[in-house]
């Protein structure tokens, strides 16, 4: 997988460095290549979290989760 992308602080409590990033891989033979990735980012301080878009690529799933975590309301 590519190098890590910088995560912004938690949008709810402001925690800057203590996150849990969970990768899961499912084998679904009825779909495309049969492998499906999910990534979730959670703050260890307040346990808020964001789930990336599920993808057939581990890198794409990770980037999606980071983009959603880093998104802030204007």
C-alpha positions in Angstrom: 0.0 0.0 0.0 1.1 3.6 -0.6 2.5 5.8 2.1 0.2 7.1 4.8 -1.9 10.1 4.2 -2.0 12.8 6.9 -5.1 12.6 9.1 -6.6 15.8 10.5 -7.5 16.0 14.2 -10.8 14.5 15.3 -13.7 16.7 14.2 -15.6 16.1 17.4 -13.0 16.2 20.3 -9.9 17.6 18.6 -7.6 14.5 19.3 -4.6 14.7 17.0 -2.7 11.5 17.3 -4.7 8.6 18.7 -6.7 6.8 16.0 -7.6 3.3 15.2 -7.6 2.3 11.5 -9.4 -1.0 10.8 -9.0 -2.8 7.5 -11.3 -5.7 6.7 -11.2 -8.0 3.7 -14.2 -10.0 2.5 -14.2 -12.7 -0.1 -17.4 -12.4 -2.2 -17.2 -14.8 -5.1 -20.3 -13.4 -6.8 -18.7 -9.9 -7.3 -16.0 -8.6 -9.6 -12.6 -10.1 -8.5 -14.1 -11.6 -5.4 -12.2 -9.5 -2.9 -13.8 -6.5 -1.2 -12.1 -4.1 1.2 -13.5 -1.9 4.0 -11.6 0.7 6.0 -12.8 2.5 9.2 -11.1 5.3 11.1 -12.0 5.8 14.8 -10.8 8.3 17.4 -9.6 6.5 20.6 -10.6 9.5 22.7 -14.3 9.8 21.8 -14.7 6.8 19.5 -16.3 8.8 16.7 -15.6 7.2 13.3 -15.9 7.4 9.6 -16.3 4.5 7.2 -14.7 4.8 3.8 -16.5 3.6 0.6 -16.1 -0.1 0.2 -13.8 -0.9 -2.7 -12.2 -3.7 -4.7 -8.8 -2.0 -4.0 -7.3 -1.8 -0.5 -5.6 1.5 -1.4 -8.8 3.0 -2.8 -10.7 2.0 0.4 -8.0 3.6 2.6 -8.0 6.8 0.6 -11.8 7.0 0.7 -11.8 6.6 4.5 -9.1 9.3 5.0 -10.9 11.7 2.6 -14.1 11.3 4.6 -12.2 11.7 7.9 -10.5 14.9 6.7 -13.6 16.5 5.3 -14.9 19.4 7.3 -18.2 21.4 7.0 -17.7 24.9 5.7 
